[in-house]
Amino acid sequence: MGFWSIAAVIFGGVLVAGLATPRRRANKRPALPERQDEEELWTPDALARLGTPETVAELVAQGRGDELRGLGYSGELPPDA
């Protein structure tokens, strides 16, 4: 057996082994979720869900009590601090 015969056998074996190897999917990173628009925090729905007495008091202290009423806030407003 000559050099080329041995090289052909080795090359053929590597080729067959490579083709016989089970394939798996490439490890791709999942796509990042699309950025959603930030929620408006000063809507009546957001105030009803997220508002606390402390946040209402902070807004009243800033002189924004009328804005709360304009947004539909119907709770009692604390006195101005």
C-alpha positions as CSV (number, residue, x, y, z in Angstrom):
1,M,0.0,0.0,0.0
2,G,1.4,3.3,-1.0
3,F,1.2,6.7,0.8
4,W,-1.7,7.9,-1.3
5,S,-3.7,4.8,-0.5
6,I,-3.3,5.3,3.3
7,A,-4.1,9.0,2.9
8,A,-7.3,8.2,1.0
9,V,-8.4,5.7,3.6
10,I,-7.8,8.2,6.4
11,F,-9.6,11.0,4.5
12,G,-12.5,8.7,3.7
13,G,-12.8,7.7,7.3
14,V,-12.8,11.2,8.5
15,L,-15.4,12.1,5.8
16,V,-17.7,9.3,6.8
17,A,-17.3,10.0,10.5
18,G,-18.1,13.7,9.9
19,L,-21.2,12.8,7.9
20,A,-22.4,10.3,10.5
21,T,-22.1,12.7,13.4
22,P,-25.6,13.7,14.6
23,R,-26.3,17.3,13.9
24,R,-27.8,19.7,16.4
25,R,-29.1,23.2,16.0
26,A,-26.8,26.1,16.3
27,N,-26.9,27.7,19.7
28,K,-28.5,31.0,18.7
29,R,-29.4,33.6,21.3
30,P,-33.1,34.3,21.4
31,A,-34.1,37.6,19.8
32,L,-34.6,40.4,22.3
33,P,-38.2,41.4,22.8
34,E,-39.2,44.6,21.0
35,R,-39.0,47.6,23.2
36,Q,-42.5,48.6,24.3
37,D,-43.5,52.2,24.7
38,E,-43.4,53.2,28.3
39,E,-46.7,53.4,30.0
40,E,-48.1,56.9,30.7
41,L,-48.2,57.0,34.5
42,W,-50.5,60.0,34.8
43,T,-53.6,58.5,33.3
44,P,-56.7,57.6,35.5
45,D,-56.1,53.9,34.9
46,A,-52.4,54.1,35.9
47,L,-53.2,56.2,39.0
48,A,-55.9,53.7,40.0
49,R,-53.5,50.8,39.7
50,L,-50.2,52.3,40.8
51,G,-51.1,55.3,42.9
52,T,-50.6,55.3,46.6
53,P,-51.5,57.8,49.2
54,E,-47.9,58.8,49.4
55,T,-47.7,59.5,45.6
56,V,-50.9,61.5,45.9
57,A,-49.4,63.5,48.8
58,E,-46.2,64.2,46.8
59,L,-48.2,65.5,43.9
60,V,-50.3,67.7,46.1
61,A,-47.2,69.0,47.8
62,Q,-45.9,69.9,44.3
63,G,-49.1,71.9,43.7
64,R,-50.5,69.4,41.2
65,G,-53.7,68.6,43.0
66,D,-55.8,70.1,40.2
67,E,-54.0,67.9,37.7
68,L,-55.1,64.9,39.7
69,R,-58.7,66.0,39.6
70,G,-58.4,66.7,35.9
71,L,-57.2,63.1,35.4
72,G,-60.2,61.8,37.2
73,Y,-58.8,61.2,40.7
74,S,-61.8,61.1,42.9
75,G,-60.2,60.3,46.3
76,E,-59.7,62.8,49.0
77,L,-56.7,65.0,48.6
78,P,-54.5,65.7,51.6
79,P,-54.0,69.3,52.6
80,D,-51.1,71.2,51.0
81,A,-47.9,70.7,52.8
